[in-house]
Amino acid sequence: MKSWKFSEKVKNDLLQKAYGIKDNDRRILFILRNLGPQRFTKLVKYSNLSRSTVSKYLTLHKKNDNIEQKTITDKKTNKQYQGYFITDKGIEKLGEAPLKLKEELFMINELKQNVQKLENLITFYKEIGIVDSFIFHIVKIVSKIGDNFFDIQQDRDLYLSLFYVFYNSILGQGAFARKYWGFEDADKRFSGYKLNLDQFCELYNVAPEAINYLARLKLITNKLGFFLIERENDDFFFHEEDLLGTTTLRMIKDRLIDQIIHLESGYYTELYNLDSMAREISIQLKEMGLIWDAIQNQFELLILNLIIKNAIDMGFLETDRKKFLEIISQSKDLPKSVEGKRLKQNILEGTKIQESFNIVTVLESENNN
């Protein structure tokens, strides 16, 4: 049986999360779900539990149909092993309750400290008339970012640039924002909910150069978790910790995990079509009301980049480089964005990937909406 090949960072992150799960039965399901099918000895190692404890919960999970045991043939050595797979019922069981991680207490204390550091930001937003529910949303996201945000000079330009990002966030558009954030336009001089850069700068008396530097460069490229889709004069942002970000990243990871399971179990021998995968995810997001028709095609281009990033982190490039390069070369949508076009070229030529995965600049020929 081949093991799933992740980058060491991803594997270590997953194991740290596994160790933090207090319920031993859920810890085993978490490992099978996120690290793939495992032999008994590997489960003992990865779970950091005794052999008798692992055996006990494997028996319980098999009885409840949460896992199944299969004989798998290693394609390289032709040896056969007994491997444990999580079932659909096991996946459902794992998702019934939130994971209780050891680092939660540390996270709570850190959040408290970060919120205290945002007192000046909160005061400023109140002074310019931003409603409390919108301020709360901004503070909720920024307090999770931590030191990388506070390393940036805290001043009026930064606060307005941050507000510009959230004002023009994908979730911040239309009825969703008014329903969940209680946000209304601050000034009726401009029709509609969205303000472009010039309108925003005129309304809040801030230099466009400051917004361009801070919102489009600093906040996007400094590993703060923000994403940007640029389309002509429009900016569309979201964050990895908001509803759209967490949902999108979870869907991408789930699709890639399913792909590994299919390949490992022999159900399918071909990798997914990247363009189709991005399309399917975007359709689901639209059906959930998180994106809308006019931005769907552009959002798919960003999804494509994120699929590739996660696939590389999970070891697809090392596991079967030839097949991975083949699916990259077959993508017709990657060249539709500036970053995707260069990313495809970097991967196929074997050069160092220097593109940002957090931004997509849609090429003019693709700007039809």
Secondary structure per residue as TSV (DSSP state, phi and psi in degrees):
chain	resnum	aa	ss	phi	psi
A	1	M	-	360.0	125.4
A	2	K	-	-73.9	144.1
A	3	S	-	-90.4	155.9
A	4	W	-	-67.9	137.7
A	5	K	-	-106.1	106.4
A	6	F	-	-105.6	162.8
A	7	S	-	-66.9	153.3
A	8	E	H	-60.5	-35.5
A	9	K	H	-63.6	-47.9
A	10	V	H	-62.7	-43.9
A	11	K	H	-62.1	-45.0
A	12	N	H	-64.8	-38.9
A	13	D	H	-62.1	-43.0
A	14	L	H	-65.8	-40.4
A	15	L	H	-67.2	-37.6
A	16	Q	H	-62.5	-40.1
A	17	K	H	-66.7	-38.3
A	18	A	H	-62.3	-44.1
A	19	Y	H	-62.3	-26.9
A	20	G	T	-81.8	-7.3
A	21	I	-	-82.9	115.8
A	22	K	-	-73.3	-33.7
A	23	D	-	-78.2	114.8
A	24	N	H	-62.2	-35.9
A	25	D	H	-65.8	-38.1
A	26	R	H	-75.7	-30.2
A	27	R	H	-61.5	-42.3
A	28	I	H	-66.2	-42.4
A	29	L	H	-63.4	-39.9
A	30	F	H	-60.3	-43.7
A	31	I	H	-64.0	-44.9
A	32	L	H	-66.1	-34.1
A	33	R	H	-72.8	-40.6
A	34	N	H	-101.4	-24.3
A	35	L	H	-108.2	-2.5
A	36	G	-	89.9	-179.9
A	37	P	S	-55.3	138.6
A	38	Q	B	-135.6	149.5
A	39	R	-	-77.9	162.4
A	40	F	H	-57.5	-44.7
A	41	T	H	-63.3	-36.2
A	42	K	H	-69.8	-37.8
A	43	L	H	-62.5	-40.4
A	44	V	H	-61.5	-44.7
A	45	K	H	-65.5	-49.8
A	46	Y	H	-72.0	-31.0
A	47	S	H	-82.5	-18.2
A	48	N	T	61.2	33.4
A	49	L	-	-116.7	164.4
A	50	S	-	-72.1	160.2
A	51	R	H	-60.6	-41.0
A	52	S	H	-67.0	-36.8
A	53	T	H	-67.0	-44.6
A	54	V	H	-62.3	-43.8
A	55	S	H	-60.2	-42.0
A	56	K	H	-59.1	-48.1
A	57	Y	H	-77.7	-28.0
A	58	L	H	-64.6	-41.7
A	59	T	H	-62.3	-43.2
A	60	L	H	-64.5	-43.8
A	61	H	H	-66.9	-37.9
A	62	K	H	-64.7	-39.7
A	63	K	H	-62.6	-35.9
A	64	N	T	-93.4	8.1
A	65	D	T	62.6	26.2
A	66	N	S	-81.8	-24.1
A	67	I	E	-137.3	164.5
A	68	E	E	-138.7	152.7
A	69	Q	E	-111.2	130.7
A	70	K	E	-133.0	153.1
A	71	T	E	-89.5	125.1
A	72	I	E	-123.1	138.5
A	73	T	E	-99.5	123.8
A	74	D	-	-68.8	122.4
A	75	K	T	-67.1	-25.2
A	76	K	T	-85.6	-44.9
A	77	T	T	-98.1	-13.4
A	78	N	-	65.9	14.2
A	79	K	-	-84.8	152.7
A	80	Q	E	-108.3	140.6
A	81	Y	E	-134.6	156.4
A	82	Q	E	-91.5	120.7
A	83	G	E	-119.8	150.8
A	84	Y	E	-105.4	129.7
A	85	F	E	-116.9	142.6
A	86	I	E	-81.6	139.7
A	87	T	-	-95.3	173.2
A	88	D	H	-59.7	-37.4
A	89	K	H	-65.3	-37.7
A	90	G	H	-65.6	-39.7
A	91	I	H	-62.0	-42.0
A	92	E	H	-64.0	-41.4
A	93	K	H	-62.5	-41.6
A	94	L	H	-62.5	-33.7
A	95	G	T	-88.1	3.8
A	96	E	T	-70.7	-28.3
A	97	A	S	-138.1	149.9
A	98	P	-	-65.8	148.1
A	99	L	-	-69.0	134.8
A	100	K	-	-100.6	102.3
A	101	L	-	-101.7	150.4
A	102	K	T	-61.4	-31.3
A	103	E	T	-79.2	1.8
A	104	E	H	-61.1	-42.8
A	105	L	H	-62.6	-43.2
A	106	F	H	-61.2	-42.1
A	107	M	H	-62.7	-39.4
A	108	I	H	-63.5	-45.8
A	109	N	H	-63.7	-40.2
A	110	E	H	-65.5	-39.9
A	111	L	H	-62.2	-42.6
A	112	K	H	-58.9	-44.7
A	113	Q	H	-64.8	-40.3
A	114	N	H	-67.6	-38.8
A	115	V	H	-62.6	-39.6
A	116	Q	H	-61.4	-36.2
A	117	K	H	-69.0	-15.9
A	118	L	T	-96.6	14.2
A	119	E	H	-60.1	-42.4
A	120	N	H	-65.6	-38.6
A	121	L	H	-62.7	-45.6
A	122	I	H	-61.8	-44.8
A	123	T	H	-60.3	-44.0
A	124	F	H	-62.0	-45.2
A	125	Y	H	-62.9	-36.8
A	126	K	H	-66.1	-37.6
A	127	E	H	-65.2	-33.0
A	128	I	T	-93.7	7.0
A	129	G	T	88.4	21.1
A	130	I	-	-78.0	134.0
A	131	V	-	-68.9	153.6
A	132	D	H	-58.8	-40.4
A	133	S	H	-64.4	-33.8
A	134	F	H	-73.7	-40.2
A	135	I	H	-60.9	-42.6
A	136	F	H	-59.1	-42.4
A	137	H	H	-62.1	-44.0
A	138	I	H	-63.4	-47.6
A	139	V	H	-62.5	-38.8
A	140	K	H	-59.0	-43.7
A	141	I	H	-74.6	-48.8
A	142	V	H	-65.4	-35.6
A	143	S	H	-64.4	-22.3
A	144	K	H	-82.4	-19.7
A	145	I	H	-71.4	-44.4
A	146	G	T	82.4	-141.4
A	147	D	H	-59.7	-35.1
A	148	N	H	-59.0	-32.5
A	149	F	H	-76.8	-43.5
A	150	F	H	-72.6	-13.9
A	151	D	T	-71.0	-19.4
A	152	I	S	-81.5	141.3
A	153	Q	-	-56.8	124.7
A	154	Q	-	-87.3	104.9
A	155	D	S	-151.6	-176.9
A	156	R	H	-59.2	-42.3
A	157	D	H	-61.7	-41.7
A	158	L	H	-65.2	-44.0
A	159	Y	H	-62.8	-40.6
A	160	L	H	-71.3	-36.4
A	161	S	H	-65.0	-40.7
A	162	L	H	-64.2	-42.2
A	163	F	H	-62.9	-39.5
A	164	Y	H	-58.8	-41.6
A	165	V	H	-61.5	-48.3
A	166	F	H	-74.0	-33.9
A	167	Y	H	-61.4	-37.1
A	168	N	T	-103.0	22.3
A	169	S	B	-72.8	156.1
A	170	I	S	-62.3	-40.8
A	171	L	T	-72.1	-18.1
A	172	G	T	-84.1	3.9
A	173	Q	S	-94.2	135.4
A	174	G	T	67.4	-145.2
A	175	A	H	-64.3	-31.5
A	176	F	H	-58.7	-48.3
A	177	A	H	-66.3	-41.4
A	178	R	H	-66.8	-34.0
A	179	K	H	-74.7	-44.7
A	180	Y	H	-97.5	-23.4
A	181	W	T	-110.3	-12.0
A	182	G	-	67.4	27.4
A	183	F	-	-91.1	134.3
A	184	E	-	-125.7	157.1
A	185	D	-	-57.0	135.2
A	186	A	S	-74.7	-20.7
A	187	D	-	-146.7	125.8
A	188	K	T	-81.5	4.1
A	189	R	T	-67.0	-23.5
A	190	F	S	-112.7	126.5
A	191	S	-	-77.1	151.9
A	192	G	S	81.1	174.1
A	193	Y	S	-88.1	-35.8
A	194	K	-	-87.6	139.9
A	195	L	-	-114.7	132.3
A	196	N	-	-78.4	179.1
A	197	L	H	-59.1	-46.6
A	198	D	H	-64.1	-42.5
A	199	Q	H	-63.8	-43.1
A	200	F	H	-62.1	-46.1
A	201	C	H	-65.1	-35.8
A	202	E	H	-67.8	-42.3
A	203	L	H	-67.5	-40.6
A	204	Y	H	-107.6	10.3
A	205	N	T	53.5	57.9
A	206	V	-	-132.8	147.2
A	207	A	-	-72.4	133.7
A	208	P	H	-56.4	-33.1
A	209	E	H	-62.3	-35.8
A	210	A	H	-66.5	-43.5
A	211	I	H	-66.5	-43.6
A	212	N	H	-59.1	-42.3
A	213	Y	H	-73.6	-48.2
A	214	L	I	-80.2	-49.8
A	215	A	I	-76.2	-42.9
A	216	R	I	-90.3	-12.9
A	217	L	I	-120.1	-66.6
A	218	K	I	-58.7	-51.7
A	219	L	H	-71.6	-23.2
A	220	I	H	-89.3	-40.9
A	221	T	H	-96.0	-4.8
A	222	N	S	-94.6	27.0
A	223	K	S	54.9	45.6
A	224	L	S	-98.3	-4.2
A	225	G	S	92.8	5.4
A	226	F	E	-87.4	149.3
A	227	F	E	-126.5	148.4
A	228	L	E	-137.2	132.7
A	229	I	E	-112.5	118.8
A	230	E	E	-99.7	126.7
A	231	R	E	-139.6	105.0
A	232	E	T	51.3	-117.1
A	233	N	T	-94.8	7.7
A	234	D	E	-106.5	140.0
A	235	D	E	-114.4	134.7
A	236	F	E	-127.5	117.6
A	237	F	E	-111.4	157.3
A	238	F	E	-154.8	171.6
A	239	H	E	-127.5	149.1
A	240	E	T	-63.5	-17.4
A	241	E	T	-99.9	-3.8
A	242	D	S	-86.8	178.0
A	243	L	H	-61.0	-42.0
A	244	L	H	-66.7	-43.4
A	245	G	H	-64.6	-49.6
A	246	T	H	-64.3	-38.5
A	247	T	H	-67.2	-45.8
A	248	T	H	-63.1	-48.5
A	249	L	H	-65.8	-34.8
A	250	R	H	-67.5	-41.8
A	251	M	H	-62.4	-42.6
A	252	I	H	-62.3	-47.6
A	253	K	H	-62.7	-42.6
A	254	D	H	-61.0	-42.2
A	255	R	H	-63.7	-40.1
A	256	L	H	-70.3	-37.3
A	257	I	H	-63.7	-43.6
A	258	D	H	-58.4	-39.6
A	259	Q	H	-61.8	-43.9
A	260	I	H	-63.1	-43.2
A	261	I	H	-60.4	-43.8
A	262	H	H	-61.8	-43.5
A	263	L	H	-68.8	-42.2
A	264	E	H	-67.3	-38.3
A	265	S	H	-85.6	-8.7
A	266	G	T	84.2	7.4
A	267	Y	S	-65.9	-41.8
A	268	Y	-	-130.8	151.7
A	269	T	-	-113.2	-10.4
A	270	E	S	-106.5	143.5
A	271	L	-	-73.4	154.4
A	272	Y	-	-60.2	154.4
A	273	N	-	-77.3	121.4
A	274	L	H	-60.5	-43.6
A	275	D	H	-62.5	-40.0
A	276	S	H	-67.7	-39.1
A	277	M	H	-63.0	-45.1
A	278	A	H	-63.4	-38.8
A	279	R	H	-64.6	-44.8
A	280	E	H	-62.0	-41.7
A	281	I	H	-65.7	-41.8
A	282	S	H	-65.2	-36.6
A	283	I	H	-63.9	-43.1
A	284	Q	H	-61.2	-43.0
A	285	L	H	-64.4	-37.7
A	286	K	H	-67.8	-41.1
A	287	E	H	-64.4	-27.3
A	288	M	T	-82.5	-6.1
A	289	G	T	81.5	15.8
A	290	L	S	-89.7	-25.3
A	291	I	S	-132.4	170.3
A	292	W	-	-129.1	171.6
A	293	D	H	-52.6	-46.6
A	294	A	H	-65.9	-20.5
A	295	I	H	-111.3	-2.8
A	296	Q	H	-59.4	-48.5
A	297	N	H	-62.6	-39.0
A	298	Q	H	-69.0	-38.1
A	299	F	H	-66.2	-33.0
A	300	E	H	-60.2	-35.0
A	301	L	H	-66.0	-36.3
A	302	L	H	-70.8	-39.8
A	303	I	H	-57.6	-41.6
A	304	L	H	-55.9	-48.8
A	305	N	H	-60.8	-39.6
A	306	L	H	-72.4	-33.1
A	307	I	H	-60.7	-45.9
A	308	I	H	-64.8	-43.4
A	309	K	H	-58.4	-48.9
A	310	N	H	-67.7	-36.0
A	311	A	H	-63.7	-40.9
A	312	I	H	-65.7	-44.1
A	313	D	H	-61.0	-33.5
A	314	M	T	-86.8	0.0
A	315	G	T	95.4	12.0
A	316	F	H	-60.6	-38.6
A	317	L	H	-66.5	-36.8
A	318	E	H	-80.0	-34.6
A	319	T	H	-66.8	-48.3
A	320	D	-	-147.3	79.8
A	321	R	H	-58.2	-43.3
A	322	K	H	-61.5	-45.3
A	323	K	H	-69.3	-37.7
A	324	F	H	-65.0	-42.6
A	325	L	H	-63.2	-33.3
A	326	E	H	-64.7	-44.2
A	327	I	H	-71.8	-29.0
A	328	I	H	-65.8	-44.7
A	329	S	H	-66.2	-26.9
A	330	Q	H	-81.5	-12.9
A	331	S	-	-68.7	125.1
A	332	K	S	-93.8	-15.6
A	333	D	S	-93.1	-23.9
A	334	L	G	-54.5	-43.0
A	335	P	G	-72.3	1.3
A	336	K	G	-81.1	-8.5
A	337	S	B	-123.5	155.3
A	338	V	H	-58.9	-46.7
A	339	E	H	-70.8	-40.7
A	340	G	H	-63.9	-37.9
A	341	K	H	-63.3	-44.8
A	342	R	H	-71.2	-35.3
A	343	L	H	-62.4	-45.7
A	344	K	H	-60.3	-43.6
A	345	Q	H	-64.0	-43.6
A	346	N	H	-59.2	-45.3
A	347	I	H	-68.2	-46.1
A	348	L	H	-67.4	-32.0
A	349	E	H	-87.9	-7.8
A	350	G	T	73.7	20.5
A	351	T	-	-90.6	166.0
A	352	K	-	-63.8	132.2
A	353	I	-	-79.5	117.1
A	354	Q	-	-116.7	3.6
A	355	E	-	-77.7	148.4
A	356	S	-	-79.8	131.5
A	357	F	T	-86.0	-1.9
A	358	N	T	-99.6	2.4
A	359	I	E	-140.2	142.8
A	360	V	E	-131.6	123.9
A	361	T	E	-107.4	109.9
A	362	V	B	-73.9	128.8
A	363	L	-	-65.6	148.1
A	364	E	G	-56.2	-38.0
A	365	S	G	-66.2	-19.4
A	366	E	G	-97.1	0.9
A	367	N	-	-89.4	78.0
A	368	N	-	-104.0	-7.1
A	369	N	-	-108.3	360.0
